Amino acid sequence: MQDRLLPYWLLIPAFVIVLATTIYPLAYSFFTSFRAWDLTQSRRPEGFVGLENYVYAASEEQFLNSLWVTFIFVITSVFLTVVLAMALALLLRRKGPMHTFTRIVLILPFAMSPALIGVSYRFMFNPEFGVLAKGLGAVFPALEGVPWLADPQLAMGILVLTDVWHWTPYMTFMCLGGLASIPRETEEAARIDGASNLRIVFGIILPQMKGVIAVMAVLKTIFALKMFDQVVTLTGGGPGTSTETLAYFIFNVGFRWFDMGYASALAWILTAIMMVISIWYVRMLLSEKKMATA
């Protein structure tokens, strides 16, 4: 009897940690989202306001702006990351010392802290002493002295660039795993029939990689939705609010404006979006598993 209960006793520390760090904060923030709580006036949540925080969010211009900025950022970064990862995986799938070395070097960007990436790119795109700003100005004279992070479009482009640079290595290795599972016989048969490399990629490889690409896109979407570090260290949400993503806006509402009730409601809106994507992702995996076992 004691032996059968031992596994459950061993799970208790992990359950307590999850309860303290995940379940309790989620539950507390959910109830807080239905209450008024100005942290400058009270240390505890105040009166119950129902759905007022959520209704206010639906009409607030700054929230809608952060939602639009997040949408643009997610769509652009996910598309570029998936395309670049697939292209790099196709180039690196061959065996050889050079390809192995390139794979090792490729993992370095993903090993870097997102906050460090943001700080580094902020310095590199400084128009006065930034190495990338000076280098681009030397190659393209028209770009000399361009205030990269002071222009809304350019700032968003650099923010997307840092995110793509950070996540492409990880997604590339996912693609390499998917490519390894594709039978080489199908490609060899197509080459014998005279198919070009482009035809093989679009007609044979990509159709068999649909599942892997879908998983990559879903995971990258979730990562992009909650991206925060680079916004803080690279653009600070500016210029203006042009790069103020939803995650950064929630941070501002809660820890700069101290409106914890409204910030909790916004956080749950973001959580709901990620939950919908996660549920769809799990259902997709389960359907693929059923198809594989059928």
Secondary structure, 3 states (H helix, E strand, C coil): CHHHHHHHHHHHHHHHHHHHHHHHHHHHHHHHCCECCECCCCCCCCCECCCHHHHHHHHCHHHHHHHHHHHHHHHHHHHHHHHHHHHHHHHHCCCCHHHHHHHHHHCHHHHCCHHHHHHHHHHHCCCCCCHHHHHHHHHCHHHCCCCHHHCHHHHHHHHHHHHHHHHHHHHHHHHHHHHHCCCHHHHHHHHHCCCCHHHHHHHHHHHHCHHHHHHHHHHHHHHHHCCCHHHHHHHCCCCCCCCCCHHHHHHHHHHCCCEHHHHHHHHHHHHHHHHHHHHHHHHHHHHHHHHHHC
